[in-house]
Amino acid sequence: MQTRPQDRLEKRPDSLVAELCFLKPGTQRPHSYLYEKLDGGPSQNWDPDRRTVQITEARQLGTSIEREGFELRHVPTNMPDFEDESQIASRYYPEVSELALKITGASKAYVFDHLVRRHRDDVPTLSFGRRGKGNQPGPAAETHNDYTEESGQRRMNLVLKDSSKTLSIKRYAILNIWRSIAGPVRDAPLAVADARTVVARDLVRTELYYPKRVGEIYLLQHSPQQTWYYFSEMDCHEALIFKQYDSLAAGVARFTPHAAFAHPLAPPDARKRESIEVRCLVIYE
C-alpha cells in the first residue's frame, strides 16, 4: 500500500510525551461491561487515572520477548487484505503460528483468536475499544494485559480441550501478534511496557462482562518505575509480538501491559489506525 507524505514523520524522536490511561486505585474489584447495558447503567465501576508519561522509540533498542516482553519483526504477509474472516483463519493463522514458533523456540503453536480494530470518528481514541457504528471495535486505550494468572491458565485448558495433554505440559505462553493493515500507524499507535518494570502490585484483576461470558484481565495502576516504548510508524510488513502470559514463575517476561495513545505529533489528517491482533498459545516441550 502506498504511503501518503502526510503519514510520515519527518523525524523519529528518541522519545515523546503522551497521555496514558491507568486504573485509579480503589476499594472495589474493577469490572467493565463490553456491551450496552439495557438498564442504561454505568459501563464500569472504576475511575481512570490519566498520566502524562515518556514513551521511548524502541526501533534501535533490540528488545527481546523474553526480557522486555516484546519485539518487532520484519515479516511481510501474503494476505491481500483483512476483510474476509475465513481468509484470515485459513491464510493468516498459519503465518502467525510459524512466526510464534520462530520467535519463542516453542514446539507447538495454536492460534485461537483475532480481532481487527478500526479507529473511527465516532469512537474516541481513549475508549477501551468501545464499539462504534457497525459494532466495530476501536483502539483499546486503558493500560492492560489481556490475561491474568488465572485466566491465562483457563485459556490453555480451553484451547487444548484435553486434560491429559495439559497435565504433561511444563511451560506454555500466550502471545499477541499485532500488525497494521492500512499503512504506517500515526493515529493511535500502541505503547508497550517493559515487563521488567511492572511489579505484581501494579496489576489489578478486572472482570470483563460480555453478553454470554465473563473474562478477566489485568488493568494497570501507574508507577513511576514503569517504562514505556513504542515503534514509530509501524507498517504492514512488520509485526509486534508481545507476551501476555507465561507459565514460568520467574526469569522471563510474563505480562506486558499495553495501550493505544494519542500521538502528539500526528497531523489532523493522519489516516485512522487499522490493525489486527492475533492471540496464540505456544507450548514448550
Beta strands, then each sheet from edge to edge (+ up, - down):
strand 1: 15-23
strand 2: 31-33
strand 3: 48-57
strand 4: 70-74
strand 5: 108-118
strand 6: 144-145
strand 7: 171-180
strand 8: 190-193
strand 9: 203-209
strand 10: 214-220
strand 11: 228-230
strand 12: 238-246
strand 13: 258-260
strand 14: 274-284
sheet 1: 1+ 3- 11- 8+ 13-
sheet 2: 2+ 9+ 10- 6+
sheet 3: 4+ 12- 7+ 14- 5+
end
